[in-house]
Amino acid sequence: MIENELVTLTDKQKKARRSRSIAIGLGLAVLVVVFYVSTIIKFGPAILDRAL
């Protein structure tokens, strides 16, 4: 039976992983903002003035 071999990351690899995670998070946040703004532009400002 094969034992579980865990990989120990170096500090450089941990920093690179964290940088990638931050970049992915920022990219997703920018994408959300772009979709939100494009939706407001597509439907116009009247979408905010509707009966609830």
DAQUIFEN-V930095 format. One record per backbone hydrogen bond with DSSP energy under -1.0 kcal/mol. CO is the residue of the C=O (numbers start at 1). NH is the residue of the N-H. E is the energy in kcal/mol with one decimal. If there is no record, write none. Layout:
CO	NH	E
CO	NH	E
This chain:
10	14	-2.4
11	15	-2.3
12	16	-2.2
13	17	-2.4
14	18	-2.4
15	19	-2.4
16	20	-2.3
17	21	-2.4
18	22	-2.4
19	23	-2.4
20	24	-2.6
21	25	-2.4
22	26	-2.7
23	27	-2.4
24	28	-2.4
25	29	-2.2
26	30	-2.5
27	31	-2.1
28	32	-2.3
29	33	-2.2
30	34	-2.6
31	35	-2.4
32	36	-2.5
33	37	-2.8
34	38	-2.7
35	39	-2.1
36	40	-2.2
37	41	-2.5
38	42	-2.5
39	43	-2.5
40	44	-1.5
44	47	-1.5
45	48	-1.4
46	49	-1.1
